[in-house]
Each structure stands twice: as C-alpha cells, then as structure tokens.
Amino acid sequence: MTEQDHEQYEVIVIGGGAAGLSAALVLGRARRRTLVVDAGEPRNAPAAHMQGYLSRDGMPPAEFLAVGREEIARYGVELVRDRAVNVERGAGFVVTLAGGRHLHARRVIIATGLKDELPEVPGVAERFGRDVLHCPYCHGWEVRDQAFGVLATTPQSVHQALMVSQWSKDVTFFLHEVPESDLTDDDLRRLAAAGVKVVPGAVAGLVIEEDRLTGVRLADGTVQAREVVFVAPRAVPQTGLLEKLDAEMQETPFGTYPVVDPTGLTSVPGVWAVGNAMGFSEQVINAAAGGYRAGAFINGELLFADLDKTL
C-alpha cells in the first residue's frame, strides 16, 4: 500500500469529544474507514464530573472520553492526536494537519466544539469548574442549597439568576457590568418573586480561603459571603474550518454557527457539523446523539452513492 493510499479515508471526523466519538463509533460499526483528529482540548475539561447523561451520571469527563476512544478502536477507527488546520474541497476533501499530514476523505464531520471566554474577574478562571460554575443542569444538584452568587455580564444574565434559584433560595445577583437601568420591569418582578437579591456595582474579585470560595468582593471593598458563583461565559464557536469551506453561517444570541439540516449537514455538500460546533446548547448527551445521527446518515449516503455508480 502506498503512502497516498494509506492516507485515504471514507470519513474524517475533526474533534474527539462526545459528538465526534459518537459519529466515529457508528461509522466504525458500519465498516467505514474512519479517522478521528483530536487536538485534546475538550470544553468540559475543568469539570470534575458530568451530569445528566443517563447511565453515565457523575462520570469524570476524561474517563468518558477514554472509554469512547477504546470503543471506537474496537471497530478499526483510527485516532490521531493533532490539529486540523485546513480543509479543502477537491476530489472529496483534503484535510491538512498541523503536523504536516494531508488526509483525503469522501465526507468530513466538524466536531470542534467551542471555547468559553470568562470575564476577567480575579479568581473566576482559577475556580471555574469547581465553585465557579455556568450551568445549573450540569452542577446545580451538587451545590444545592448553598449561598449562590450570579455574576452578570449581559442583560441575559437575569435568566441565569432566575434559573439557579430553583436550586437555592439564597441567591445574590451581582450586576457587575450591567447597569440597573438595563433591567426591565418584568426582570425586577421575577427576581423579586424568586427571592433573588440584586446588588449593583462592579465586582473586583472572588475571596478564596483554604482553597474554597467564601465571598465576592465588590469594587467598593465590601464582601458578600457566597459559596458558589454562577457566570455565563462568552461562547466562542470553533468554526474556522467551516468558514474556510465557505459554509453558510448564521448569527445567534450565543455566537455565529453554521446553518445545518436536522442531520447536521451544512450548506457544503459532504460536510457535517455536530455538537457545539453547530450550536451553543448541545450538552454532552445531545452532542453524542447528534454525532450518532450524522454518522448513520453519512453511512447511508455513501452506500447509495456507491450503488448508484453501478447503474
């Protein structure tokens, strides 16, 4: 087998998170020559556990991914630790890796996810995934009934403050970068109804004592005792490869994402986007389901494309 032959794949999956591995599992079981390119930068790496995934509730994310990699290997799926830096259309697609390899595929799945940009408040990045959290569905049960703070970065942070009040009746909403005048009458009524205390003024940092969060320090020097802080990071979709392919994109309240059909197919024939590469709200279980759906659809499409060549 020549080197060129060795670099030919039916499907290349770019991204080795839940969505990418799920797609690869389906394709491997369908006997498709599949490669996963994984840069090893999962979004949920800071979290000690993942929640809400039936039969995997409480499993550490790193363990979940390790099991997934073992499963795809059983079916002959290859995995390379590298970063895809370019995808070009040609006779199929050419995927270029940072390490210099040029890989050929008939179909491509983009599962590159997104990155979280945290507000530049001292202590937030250091405690993220521990006692600085972003998703009540992911972490609310584990910190239930503790003293919550919610750090406002946009007017939409009101929604987060209202949501977390379901897990604690002691919630303080720190307006931080949001002027009180930006809150609507409905916002104020709902916050009051939920028992959420509203505190105006900028937050200067978090108070950490003996490796745990104990308070939120305001710019005026006062400290509000808190045990947990929720914050909404700015989502940065990792869609650079899709943009290089001139995929149609759309603006959403949470960033710019590709236009996809129900299977994840983008406007570029032969290219799918799954997981957080196609939407902000794809939790691990949703991402895995989306990867499965795309993998099954791609297998069927390849099958009928090959059968039609014989007609």
Contacts in CASP RR format, 6 or more apart in sequence:
PFRMAT RR
TARGET T0000
AUTHOR 0000-0000-0000
METHOD contacts of the structure
MODEL  1
MTEQDHEQYEVIVIGGGAAGLSAALVLGRARRRTLVVDAGEPRNAPAAHM
QGYLSRDGMPPAEFLAVGREEIARYGVELVRDRAVNVERGAGFVVTLAGG
RHLHARRVIIATGLKDELPEVPGVAERFGRDVLHCPYCHGWEVRDQAFGV
LATTPQSVHQALMVSQWSKDVTFFLHEVPESDLTDDDLRRLAAAGVKVVP
GAVAGLVIEEDRLTGVRLADGTVQAREVVFVAPRAVPQTGLLEKLDAEMQ
ETPFGTYPVVDPTGLTSVPGVWAVGNAMGFSEQVINAAAGGYRAGAFING
ELLFADLDKTL
7 101 0 8 1.000
7 102 0 8 1.000
7 103 0 8 1.000
7 104 0 8 1.000
8 33 0 8 1.000
8 104 0 8 1.000
8 105 0 8 1.000
9 33 0 8 1.000
9 34 0 8 1.000
9 35 0 8 1.000
9 103 0 8 1.000
9 104 0 8 1.000
9 105 0 8 1.000
9 106 0 8 1.000
10 27 0 8 1.000
10 32 0 8 1.000
10 33 0 8 1.000
10 34 0 8 1.000
10 105 0 8 1.000
10 106 0 8 1.000
10 107 0 8 1.000
10 302 0 8 1.000
11 23 0 8 1.000
11 24 0 8 1.000
11 27 0 8 1.000
11 32 0 8 1.000
11 33 0 8 1.000
11 34 0 8 1.000
11 35 0 8 1.000
11 105 0 8 1.000
11 106 0 8 1.000
11 107 0 8 1.000
11 108 0 8 1.000
11 109 0 8 1.000
11 295 0 8 1.000
11 298 0 8 1.000
11 302 0 8 1.000
12 34 0 8 1.000
12 35 0 8 1.000
12 36 0 8 1.000
12 37 0 8 1.000
12 93 0 8 1.000
12 95 0 8 1.000
12 103 0 8 1.000
12 105 0 8 1.000
12 107 0 8 1.000
12 108 0 8 1.000
12 109 0 8 1.000
13 20 0 8 1.000
13 21 0 8 1.000
13 23 0 8 1.000
13 24 0 8 1.000
13 27 0 8 1.000
13 34 0 8 1.000
13 35 0 8 1.000
13 36 0 8 1.000
13 37 0 8 1.000
13 108 0 8 1.000
13 109 0 8 1.000
13 111 0 8 1.000
14 37 0 8 1.000
14 84 0 8 1.000
14 87 0 8 1.000
14 95 0 8 1.000
14 108 0 8 1.000
14 109 0 8 1.000
14 110 0 8 1.000
14 111 0 8 1.000
14 112 0 8 1.000
14 241 0 8 1.000
15 36 0 8 1.000
15 37 0 8 1.000
15 38 0 8 1.000
15 39 0 8 1.000
15 110 0 8 1.000
15 111 0 8 1.000
15 112 0 8 1.000
15 113 0 8 1.000
16 24 0 8 1.000
16 36 0 8 1.000
16 37 0 8 1.000
16 38 0 8 1.000
16 40 0 8 1.000
16 42 0 8 1.000
16 65 0 8 1.000
16 79 0 8 1.000
16 111 0 8 1.000
17 38 0 8 1.000
17 42 0 8 1.000
17 65 0 8 1.000
17 111 0 8 1.000
17 287 0 8 1.000
18 64 0 8 1.000
18 65 0 8 1.000
18 275 0 8 1.000
18 284 0 8 1.000
18 285 0 8 1.000
18 287 0 8 1.000
18 288 0 8 1.000
19 111 0 8 1.000
19 113 0 8 1.000
19 274 0 8 1.000
19 275 0 8 1.000
19 276 0 8 1.000
19 277 0 8 1.000
19 282 0 8 1.000
19 287 0 8 1.000
19 288 0 8 1.000
19 290 0 8 1.000
19 291 0 8 1.000
20 36 0 8 1.000
20 109 0 8 1.000
20 111 0 8 1.000
20 274 0 8 1.000
20 275 0 8 1.000
20 287 0 8 1.000
20 291 0 8 1.000
21 36 0 8 1.000
21 65 0 8 1.000
21 68 0 8 1.000
21 69 0 8 1.000
21 71 0 8 1.000
21 72 0 8 1.000
21 288 0 8 1.000
22 287 0 8 1.000
22 288 0 8 1.000
22 289 0 8 1.000
22 290 0 8 1.000
22 291 0 8 1.000
22 292 0 8 1.000
23 109 0 8 1.000
23 111 0 8 1.000
23 272 0 8 1.000
23 274 0 8 1.000
23 290 0 8 1.000
23 291 0 8 1.000
23 292 0 8 1.000
23 294 0 8 1.000
23 295 0 8 1.000
23 298 0 8 1.000
24 34 0 8 1.000
24 36 0 8 1.000
24 72 0 8 1.000
24 77 0 8 1.000
25 68 0 8 1.000
25 71 0 8 1.000
25 72 0 8 1.000
25 75 0 8 1.000
25 77 0 8 1.000
25 292 0 8 1.000
26 291 0 8 1.000
26 292 0 8 1.000
26 295 0 8 1.000
26 296 0 8 1.000
26 299 0 8 1.000
27 34 0 8 1.000
27 77 0 8 1.000
27 295 0 8 1.000
27 298 0 8 1.000
27 299 0 8 1.000
28 34 0 8 1.000
28 72 0 8 1.000
28 75 0 8 1.000
28 76 0 8 1.000
28 77 0 8 1.000
29 75 0 8 1.000
30 295 0 8 1.000
30 296 0 8 1.000
30 299 0 8 1.000
31 75 0 8 1.000
32 298 0 8 1.000
32 299 0 8 1.000
32 302 0 8 1.000
34 72 0 8 1.000
34 76 0 8 1.000
34 77 0 8 1.000
34 78 0 8 1.000
35 77 0 8 1.000
35 78 0 8 1.000
35 79 0 8 1.000
35 80 0 8 1.000
35 103 0 8 1.000
35 105 0 8 1.000
36 72 0 8 1.000
36 77 0 8 1.000
36 78 0 8 1.000
36 79 0 8 1.000
36 80 0 8 1.000
37 79 0 8 1.000
37 80 0 8 1.000
37 82 0 8 1.000
37 83 0 8 1.000
37 84 0 8 1.000
37 95 0 8 1.000
37 97 0 8 1.000
37 103 0 8 1.000
38 79 0 8 1.000
38 80 0 8 1.000
38 81 0 8 1.000
38 82 0 8 1.000
39 81 0 8 1.000
39 82 0 8 1.000
39 83 0 8 1.000
39 84 0 8 1.000
40 81 0 8 1.000
42 61 0 8 1.000
42 62 0 8 1.000
42 65 0 8 1.000
43 113 0 8 1.000
43 114 0 8 1.000
43 115 0 8 1.000
43 116 0 8 1.000
43 276 0 8 1.000
44 50 0 8 1.000
44 61 0 8 1.000
44 284 0 8 1.000
45 61 0 8 1.000
45 62 0 8 1.000
46 128 0 8 1.000
46 129 0 8 1.000
46 130 0 8 1.000
47 61 0 8 1.000
47 129 0 8 1.000
47 138 0 8 1.000
47 139 0 8 1.000
48 60 0 8 1.000
48 129 0 8 1.000
48 130 0 8 1.000
49 58 0 8 1.000
49 59 0 8 1.000
49 60 0 8 1.000
49 61 0 8 1.000
49 142 0 8 1.000
50 56 0 8 1.000
50 57 0 8 1.000
50 58 0 8 1.000
50 59 0 8 1.000
50 60 0 8 1.000
50 61 0 8 1.000
50 64 0 8 1.000
50 138 0 8 1.000
50 284 0 8 1.000
51 57 0 8 1.000
51 58 0 8 1.000
51 137 0 8 1.000
51 138 0 8 1.000
51 139 0 8 1.000
51 141 0 8 1.000
51 142 0 8 1.000
52 137 0 8 1.000
52 138 0 8 1.000
52 283 0 8 1.000
52 285 0 8 1.000
53 59 0 8 1.000
53 64 0 8 1.000
53 284 0 8 1.000
53 285 0 8 1.000
53 288 0 8 1.000
54 285 0 8 1.000
56 64 0 8 1.000
61 284 0 8 1.000
64 284 0 8 1.000
69 79 0 8 1.000
72 79 0 8 1.000
73 79 0 8 1.000
80 97 0 8 1.000
80 101 0 8 1.000
82 97 0 8 1.000
82 98 0 8 1.000
82 99 0 8 1.000
82 101 0 8 1.000
83 97 0 8 1.000
83 98 0 8 1.000
83 99 0 8 1.000
84 95 0 8 1.000
84 96 0 8 1.000
84 97 0 8 1.000
84 98 0 8 1.000
84 112 0 8 1.000
84 241 0 8 1.000
85 96 0 8 1.000
85 97 0 8 1.000
85 98 0 8 1.000
86 94 0 8 1.000
86 95 0 8 1.000
86 96 0 8 1.000
86 241 0 8 1.000
86 244 0 8 1.000
87 93 0 8 1.000
87 94 0 8 1.000
87 95 0 8 1.000
87 96 0 8 1.000
87 108 0 8 1.000
87 241 0 8 1.000
87 244 0 8 1.000
87 245 0 8 1.000
87 271 0 8 1.000
88 94 0 8 1.000
88 96 0 8 1.000
88 244 0 8 1.000
88 245 0 8 1.000
89 245 0 8 1.000
89 268 0 8 1.000
91 104 0 8 1.000
92 104 0 8 1.000
92 105 0 8 1.000
92 106 0 8 1.000
92 270 0 8 1.000
93 104 0 8 1.000
93 105 0 8 1.000
93 106 0 8 1.000
93 107 0 8 1.000
93 108 0 8 1.000
93 270 0 8 1.000
93 271 0 8 1.000
94 102 0 8 1.000
94 103 0 8 1.000
94 104 0 8 1.000
95 102 0 8 1.000
95 103 0 8 1.000
95 104 0 8 1.000
95 105 0 8 1.000
95 108 0 8 1.000
96 102 0 8 1.000
96 103 0 8 1.000
97 103 0 8 1.000
106 270 0 8 1.000
106 302 0 8 1.000
107 270 0 8 1.000
107 271 0 8 1.000
107 272 0 8 1.000
107 298 0 8 1.000
107 301 0 8 1.000
107 302 0 8 1.000
108 270 0 8 1.000
108 271 0 8 1.000
108 272 0 8 1.000
109 271 0 8 1.000
109 272 0 8 1.000
109 273 0 8 1.000
109 274 0 8 1.000
109 291 0 8 1.000
109 294 0 8 1.000
109 295 0 8 1.000
109 298 0 8 1.000
110 239 0 8 1.000
110 241 0 8 1.000
110 242 0 8 1.000
110 258 0 8 1.000
110 266 0 8 1.000
110 271 0 8 1.000
110 272 0 8 1.000
110 273 0 8 1.000
110 274 0 8 1.000
110 277 0 8 1.000
111 273 0 8 1.000
111 274 0 8 1.000
111 275 0 8 1.000
111 277 0 8 1.000
111 287 0 8 1.000
111 291 0 8 1.000
112 238 0 8 1.000
112 239 0 8 1.000
112 240 0 8 1.000
112 241 0 8 1.000
112 277 0 8 1.000
113 237 0 8 1.000
113 238 0 8 1.000
113 275 0 8 1.000
113 276 0 8 1.000
113 277 0 8 1.000
114 235 0 8 1.000
114 236 0 8 1.000
114 237 0 8 1.000
114 238 0 8 1.000
114 276 0 8 1.000
114 277 0 8 1.000
114 279 0 8 1.000
114 280 0 8 1.000
115 235 0 8 1.000
115 236 0 8 1.000
115 238 0 8 1.000
116 128 0 8 1.000
116 134 0 8 1.000
116 233 0 8 1.000
116 234 0 8 1.000
116 235 0 8 1.000
116 236 0 8 1.000
117 233 0 8 1.000
117 234 0 8 1.000
117 235 0 8 1.000
117 236 0 8 1.000
118 124 0 8 1.000
118 125 0 8 1.000
118 128 0 8 1.000
118 231 0 8 1.000
118 233 0 8 1.000
118 234 0 8 1.000
119 151 0 8 1.000
119 153 0 8 1.000
119 176 0 8 1.000
119 177 0 8 1.000
119 231 0 8 1.000
119 233 0 8 1.000
121 151 0 8 1.000
121 176 0 8 1.000
121 203 0 8 1.000
121 204 0 8 1.000
121 205 0 8 1.000
121 206 0 8 1.000
122 204 0 8 1.000
122 205 0 8 1.000
122 206 0 8 1.000
123 132 0 8 1.000
123 205 0 8 1.000
123 206 0 8 1.000
123 208 0 8 1.000
124 132 0 8 1.000
124 151 0 8 1.000
124 205 0 8 1.000
124 206 0 8 1.000
124 229 0 8 1.000
124 231 0 8 1.000
126 208 0 8 1.000
127 206 0 8 1.000
127 208 0 8 1.000
127 213 0 8 1.000
127 229 0 8 1.000
128 134 0 8 1.000
129 139 0 8 1.000
130 213 0 8 1.000
131 143 0 8 1.000
131 212 0 8 1.000
131 213 0 8 1.000
131 227 0 8 1.000
131 228 0 8 1.000
131 229 0 8 1.000
132 206 0 8 1.000
132 213 0 8 1.000
132 228 0 8 1.000
132 229 0 8 1.000
132 230 0 8 1.000
132 231 0 8 1.000
133 139 0 8 1.000
133 140 0 8 1.000
133 143 0 8 1.000
133 228 0 8 1.000
133 229 0 8 1.000
133 230 0 8 1.000
133 231 0 8 1.000
134 230 0 8 1.000
134 231 0 8 1.000
134 232 0 8 1.000
134 233 0 8 1.000
135 283 0 8 1.000
136 160 0 8 1.000
136 163 0 8 1.000
136 164 0 8 1.000
136 166 0 8 1.000
136 167 0 8 1.000
136 230 0 8 1.000
137 283 0 8 1.000
138 283 0 8 1.000
140 164 0 8 1.000
140 167 0 8 1.000
141 167 0 8 1.000
143 167 0 8 1.000
143 168 0 8 1.000
143 227 0 8 1.000
143 228 0 8 1.000
144 167 0 8 1.000
144 168 0 8 1.000
145 167 0 8 1.000
145 168 0 8 1.000
145 169 0 8 1.000
145 170 0 8 1.000
146 168 0 8 1.000
146 170 0 8 1.000
146 227 0 8 1.000
146 228 0 8 1.000
147 168 0 8 1.000
147 170 0 8 1.000
147 172 0 8 1.000
147 225 0 8 1.000
147 226 0 8 1.000
147 227 0 8 1.000
147 228 0 8 1.000
148 164 0 8 1.000
148 167 0 8 1.000
148 168 0 8 1.000
148 170 0 8 1.000
148 171 0 8 1.000
148 172 0 8 1.000
148 226 0 8 1.000
148 227 0 8 1.000
148 228 0 8 1.000
148 229 0 8 1.000
148 230 0 8 1.000
149 171 0 8 1.000
149 172 0 8 1.000
149 173 0 8 1.000
149 174 0 8 1.000
149 216 0 8 1.000
149 224 0 8 1.000
149 226 0 8 1.000
149 228 0 8 1.000
149 229 0 8 1.000
149 230 0 8 1.000
150 157 0 8 1.000
150 160 0 8 1.000
150 161 0 8 1.000
150 164 0 8 1.000
150 171 0 8 1.000
150 172 0 8 1.000
150 173 0 8 1.000
150 174 0 8 1.000
150 196 0 8 1.000
150 229 0 8 1.000
150 230 0 8 1.000
150 231 0 8 1.000
151 157 0 8 1.000
151 174 0 8 1.000
151 176 0 8 1.000
151 203 0 8 1.000
151 216 0 8 1.000
151 229 0 8 1.000
151 230 0 8 1.000
151 231 0 8 1.000
152 158 0 8 1.000
152 161 0 8 1.000
152 173 0 8 1.000
152 174 0 8 1.000
152 175 0 8 1.000
152 176 0 8 1.000
152 177 0 8 1.000
152 178 0 8 1.000
153 176 0 8 1.000
153 177 0 8 1.000
153 178 0 8 1.000
153 231 0 8 1.000
153 232 0 8 1.000
153 234 0 8 1.000
154 177 0 8 1.000
154 178 0 8 1.000
154 232 0 8 1.000
155 178 0 8 1.000
155 182 0 8 1.000
155 183 0 8 1.000
155 187 0 8 1.000
156 232 0 8 1.000
156 253 0 8 1.000
157 173 0 8 1.000
157 178 0 8 1.000
157 232 0 8 1.000
158 173 0 8 1.000
158 183 0 8 1.000
158 187 0 8 1.000
158 190 0 8 1.000
158 191 0 8 1.000
160 230 0 8 1.000
160 232 0 8 1.000
161 171 0 8 1.000
161 173 0 8 1.000
161 191 0 8 1.000
161 194 0 8 1.000
161 196 0 8 1.000
161 230 0 8 1.000
162 190 0 8 1.000
162 191 0 8 1.000
162 194 0 8 1.000
162 196 0 8 1.000
164 171 0 8 1.000
164 230 0 8 1.000
165 171 0 8 1.000
165 194 0 8 1.000
165 195 0 8 1.000
165 196 0 8 1.000
168 228 0 8 1.000
169 195 0 8 1.000
171 194 0 8 1.000
171 195 0 8 1.000
171 196 0 8 1.000
171 197 0 8 1.000
172 196 0 8 1.000
172 197 0 8 1.000
172 198 0 8 1.000
172 199 0 8 1.000
172 216 0 8 1.000
172 224 0 8 1.000
172 226 0 8 1.000
173 191 0 8 1.000
173 196 0 8 1.000
173 197 0 8 1.000
173 198 0 8 1.000
173 199 0 8 1.000
174 199 0 8 1.000
174 201 0 8 1.000
174 203 0 8 1.000
174 216 0 8 1.000
174 218 0 8 1.000
174 224 0 8 1.000
175 198 0 8 1.000
175 199 0 8 1.000
175 200 0 8 1.000
175 201 0 8 1.000
176 201 0 8 1.000
176 202 0 8 1.000
176 203 0 8 1.000
177 202 0 8 1.000
180 198 0 8 1.000
180 200 0 8 1.000
183 191 0 8 1.000
183 198 0 8 1.000
188 198 0 8 1.000
191 198 0 8 1.000
199 218 0 8 1.000
199 224 0 8 1.000
201 218 0 8 1.000
201 219 0 8 1.000
201 220 0 8 1.000
202 218 0 8 1.000
202 219 0 8 1.000
203 216 0 8 1.000
203 217 0 8 1.000
203 218 0 8 1.000
203 219 0 8 1.000
204 217 0 8 1.000
204 218 0 8 1.000
204 219 0 8 1.000
204 221 0 8 1.000
205 216 0 8 1.000
205 217 0 8 1.000
206 213 0 8 1.000
206 215 0 8 1.000
206 216 0 8 1.000
206 217 0 8 1.000
206 229 0 8 1.000
207 213 0 8 1.000
207 214 0 8 1.000
207 215 0 8 1.000
207 216 0 8 1.000
207 217 0 8 1.000
207 223 0 8 1.000
208 214 0 8 1.000
212 227 0 8 1.000
213 226 0 8 1.000
213 227 0 8 1.000
213 228 0 8 1.000
213 229 0 8 1.000
214 225 0 8 1.000
214 226 0 8 1.000
214 227 0 8 1.000
215 223 0 8 1.000
215 224 0 8 1.000
215 225 0 8 1.000
215 226 0 8 1.000
215 227 0 8 1.000
216 223 0 8 1.000
216 224 0 8 1.000
216 226 0 8 1.000
216 229 0 8 1.000
217 223 0 8 1.000
218 224 0 8 1.000
235 254 0 8 1.000
235 255 0 8 1.000
235 276 0 8 1.000
235 280 0 8 1.000
236 255 0 8 1.000
237 255 0 8 1.000
237 256 0 8 1.000
237 257 0 8 1.000
237 276 0 8 1.000
237 277 0 8 1.000
237 279 0 8 1.000
237 280 0 8 1.000
238 277 0 8 1.000
239 247 0 8 1.000
239 249 0 8 1.000
239 256 0 8 1.000
239 257 0 8 1.000
239 258 0 8 1.000
239 273 0 8 1.000
239 277 0 8 1.000
242 249 0 8 1.000
242 258 0 8 1.000
242 266 0 8 1.000
242 268 0 8 1.000
242 271 0 8 1.000
242 273 0 8 1.000
242 277 0 8 1.000
243 249 0 8 1.000
245 266 0 8 1.000
245 268 0 8 1.000
245 271 0 8 1.000
246 268 0 8 1.000
247 258 0 8 1.000
247 259 0 8 1.000
247 266 0 8 1.000
247 267 0 8 1.000
247 268 0 8 1.000
247 271 0 8 1.000
247 273 0 8 1.000
248 258 0 8 1.000
248 259 0 8 1.000
248 266 0 8 1.000
248 267 0 8 1.000
249 256 0 8 1.000
249 257 0 8 1.000
249 258 0 8 1.000
249 259 0 8 1.000
250 256 0 8 1.000
250 257 0 8 1.000
250 258 0 8 1.000
250 259 0 8 1.000
252 279 0 8 1.000
252 280 0 8 1.000
254 279 0 8 1.000
254 280 0 8 1.000
254 281 0 8 1.000
255 280 0 8 1.000
257 273 0 8 1.000
257 277 0 8 1.000
257 278 0 8 1.000
257 279 0 8 1.000
257 280 0 8 1.000
258 266 0 8 1.000
258 267 0 8 1.000
258 273 0 8 1.000
258 277 0 8 1.000
258 278 0 8 1.000
259 266 0 8 1.000
259 267 0 8 1.000
260 266 0 8 1.000
260 272 0 8 1.000
260 273 0 8 1.000
260 278 0 8 1.000
262 293 0 8 1.000
263 272 0 8 1.000
263 293 0 8 1.000
263 294 0 8 1.000
263 297 0 8 1.000
264 272 0 8 1.000
264 273 0 8 1.000
264 274 0 8 1.000
264 278 0 8 1.000
264 290 0 8 1.000
264 293 0 8 1.000
264 294 0 8 1.000
265 271 0 8 1.000
265 272 0 8 1.000
265 294 0 8 1.000
265 297 0 8 1.000
266 272 0 8 1.000
266 273 0 8 1.000
272 294 0 8 1.000
272 295 0 8 1.000
272 297 0 8 1.000
272 298 0 8 1.000
274 287 0 8 1.000
274 290 0 8 1.000
274 291 0 8 1.000
274 293 0 8 1.000
274 294 0 8 1.000
275 282 0 8 1.000
275 286 0 8 1.000
275 287 0 8 1.000
275 290 0 8 1.000
275 291 0 8 1.000
276 282 0 8 1.000
276 287 0 8 1.000
282 290 0 8 1.000
END
